[in-house]
Amino acid sequence: MILLGVALAACTSFGRADRDAEIPPALADLGRAGFRFDADVRFVYDPVTVCDGLTCADLVVIDERRTIRLAKPAFASPSRLRATLLEIWPRYAKPRRSDVADLARAALLVVTDGARAGVSNPEVMSSARFYYRQLWNQLPQASRANLLAPDALPAYAP
């Protein structure tokens, strides 16, 4: 029984190392597109973090350092990881609870700038559009004023 526990712990450690190695290339793609995170922000694969729609990252403060925990589904493809990082980019500077308007703006950023930041998978872009429409529909009319209507979004060109 002890050996089984050790084997499972080893698999978890190796799986995490593989996932953590995927983060720097994604950050480099976002950086080239003008979306740079502050140097003090830590990024970690966290199998316990869950996705909620397009949002597959959780921003927390650990030991007075901003840490972005990335859920397992964020690593489904390189495009999904880049969309996840781009989605949290406008919200990472100040850890706080996001509201529907914040989430809508983040989803809109993925829709409008995702291709420039390395999001090339049409399914990921389609999901971003879907979640943006859902969030936009939840907003009161006054909150929609500074957002594009879902039907006015630019066409996706891979």
N, C-alpha and C positions, 0 to 999 in steps of 0.2 A: 504494500500500500504506500509506503514511503517513497519507493522508487517511482511509482506512478505520479505522485505529487511532484517529485523532482523533474520528471520528464515533462509534465504539463507546464511547470514554471519555465523550463528551458525553452519550450516551444513558444511560449508567450514572449520571452525575452528576444528570441531570434526574430519573431514576427514583427515586434516593435522596431527593431533595428532596421529591418527592411523598409518599413513604412517611413521612419524618420529620414531615411536617405532620399525619399521622393520629394521631401519638402523643399530643400534648397533650389533644385532646378525650377520648381513652380514659382518660388519667390523671385528668382532671377527673371523669369518671363514677365511677371507682374511689374517688376522694377523697370524693365525695358519699356513697358507701356506707361510708365509714370506713376505706378502705384507702389510706393515704397513704405514699408513698415519701419518704425523706429528700431534702432539697433538693439535696444534693451528688451524687445519683445521676444519671448520664447515660444516656440511652436512644438507641440508634441502630439503624437498619435495617442488617442485615448479610446480604447475599445468600449468604455462605459458611456461615453458621450453619445447622444442620439441625434438623429436628424429630425427637423420639423419643417417639412416642405423643402425649400431650397437651402435652408440654414442647417449646416452640418458642422458648425464650429461653436465653441462656447468660450467666451472670454472671462477669465477669472484672474484674481490677483493672488499669487502664491509667494510668500516671503517677500512682500512688497515689490514684486515683479509681475508685469502683465504677462499672462500665459494664455495662448490660444490653443485649446484642446480640440483636436480634429477627430471627428467620428469615423468609424470604419468605412461607412459608405462613401465618405469623401475621397477615398482612395480607389474607388471603383474604376476610374480611368484618369489619365493625366488631365483631361478636360474637366472632369468633375472636381478634382483637387483645385485647379485654378479657379473654377467658378466659386468654390467654397471660400477660398482665400479672398477673392475679389468681393464676394458678398459681405464678408465681415470687415473689409477694409474701411468703409466709411464709419463703422461703429467701434473700432478697436481703440481709438485714442483715449476714450474715457469709459472705463467699465461702468455700465449702468444697465438697467433693464430697458430693453427696446420696446417701442410701441409699434403699432401697425404702420404708421407713416415712415418710421425708420426702416422697417423691414421692406416696405414697398420701394423706398429710395435705393436700398441695397440691391434688391432684385432688378430694378431698372438699370442700375450700373452694370450688372452682369449682361443684361440684354443689349445695352448700347455700347459697352466697351469690352465685352467678353472676348470677341474675336481678336481684338488688338492685344489682349492679355494672355492669349494662348488657349482659349476655349474654342476648340474646333469641332467638337462632337455635336452634330445636329440635335441629338436627343437631349443633351444637357441644355442647349440653348432653347429648345422647345419647352423644357421643364421650367426654365427661368421665366419665359414668357407666360406660361400657365400660372405660376405662382405670383407673378407680378399682377396679372389680371385679377386673381383671387383677392390679393391684398388691396388693390385699387378699389375693387367693388365694396370692400368693407369700410372704406374711408367715407366720412361725411363729405358732402360736396365742397365745403370750404377748404378741406385739407387736400383736395385733389387739384387745386388751382395751380400749384407749382410742379405738377407731375404730368407727364404725357398720358393721354388717354390710350388704353391698350390697343385700340384700333389705329392709332396714329404712330405706332412704333415702326421704326425703319425695318425694311425687309431683311431677313437673315441671309447673308451671302457667305457660304463656307470658304 
